[in-house]
Amino acid sequence: MEISRCSALNGSGYSVKLGNTTGGAQAEGVSYRFSIPPGRNTYSLIYHYAVVFQDPNHLEFQQPRLVLEVWNETDDELIDCSSFTFFPVGSPLPGFFNAGMYDSAAVWCKDWSAVTINLNDMAGKDIQLFFKTADCTFPRLVDTLTLTANAGADVTSCNNQPVWIGENRKPGVSYSWNPASGLSDPLISNPRASPSVTTNYEVTVRSQGGGCVNRDTVVVTASVIDSSLQVQGKPLVCITSSDSAVLFVQPTDSIQWHLNNSAIAGANQTRYRVQQSGTYYAQMFTNVGCSLSTRQERVVIEVPRPGIIYPTQYAVMNFPAPLQARSFGTIYQWRPSLYLDNPALSNPVFNSPVIGDQVYTINITTAAGCLTVDTQLVNTIQEVKVYVPTAFTPNNDGRNDYLRPIMLGVKELRYFRVYNRWGQIVYNMQSSELGWDGTVKGQVQNTAVYVWMIEAIGLDNRRYFQKGTVALVK
């Protein structure tokens, strides 16, 4: 028979009692877990204990005892310097006294004592204190701490993601797993498993003191999804083309295609033909609850732009003049190629030795294969000409309401200015304006004669200057 007792004598009024007053080779235990704060490399713990044993007059290893184990759970290591075993006779720890006889056996006691556990340099570690009591083991042993292996519940590893198996470590127990493949560590109680194929793992538990052996198994189902996405055809196509993009994935238990992050109704096959522009991907599922999404694929189905007619361009005979098509294409073809330096450019140079009109069609092909046909008229004149009307009527009747120069073969307007009879500027034209509307600071001017001056640079790179008069008629 033995009685053992441990307590935290700190004024809290609480203690823990282990053991009893009857024999039978029984054992009991209690544990306490805590974490040392990160950065606390200087750390210690004080506990108080008192023990009462009945001496059965057995050998040391058969005597009743109190065992304290201090575990570094983070590294799965026993802290030997802070772990002790107390038994009544032959114990290396002093302080026991004989309290008399009970049932013809001496009772040995150790009064309340304080113990300091040195936990320096263990910042951030998880620590477990484990107190165990055991009856004497002579003449028979009744093992109330029989080892039970626990491999954990069957689990599924999705796409090689590790899953926990096993149980929390029990002090004084060693563990080994078979097979070791796919395990983070086959010698701990709760390894992480990520097998490439479904595997039955068996755990064997043994008492570190040599006691019983027990085994248990767990099935880890490996569910791996091939999330590769293939594209047949071009991800950039014209709507007029018979070629459209088709997306493919590998077979799995179920599939759902998405467009712009929204599920496409009825799109559940391994093959999907794209019908509209957007970003596509497939979400893939297995019957055991795993899922994985493919990469995203951007598909553009382009609609051809309508053709337009460009403003007439003027050129001077035997002088090069640059032309410019719209710049949304990748392939250009001007037809005919007459008078052009390179009809395959978006901006060829025109140079005609004759006077007259030349009409071009410009085939513009985009990267998607869409074709647009624009039109450009080029009028070749013999020389640069600037015309200014001799009169205008700014009465808002829609006819001759603005005064502006008519320029043929001019590539740059330096200025067009209008002066009153006192030599004051009443209008200075910017190239983007419609012309003078007959007002000065918002006031409509009376009928009068005004002087105009113009300076421009022709397509032949020569400077042209003219002046004259114009009548404002109300």
Secondary structure, 3 states (H helix, E strand, C coil): CEEEEEECCCCCCCCEEEECCCCCCCEEEEEEEEECCCCCCCCEEEEEEEEEEECCCCCHHHCCEEEEEEEECCCCEECHHHCEEECCCCCCCCCCEEEEEECCEEEEEEEEEEEEEECCCCCCCEEEEEEEEECCCCCCCCCCCCCCCCCCCCEEEECCCCEECCCCCCCCEEEEEECCCCECCCCCCCCEECCCCCEEEEEEEEECCCCCEEEEEEEEEEECCCCCEEEECCCEEECCCCCCCEEEECCCCEEEEEECCEECCCCCCCEEECCCCEEEEEEEECCCCCEEECCCEEEEEECCCCCCECCCEEEECCCCEECCCCCCCCEEEEECCCCECCCCCCCCEECCCCCEEEEEEEEEECCCCCEEEEEEEEEEECCCEEECCCEECCCCCCCCCCECCEEECEEEEEEEEEECCCCCEEEECCCCCCCECCEECCEECCCEEEEEEEEEEECCCCEEEEEEEEEECC
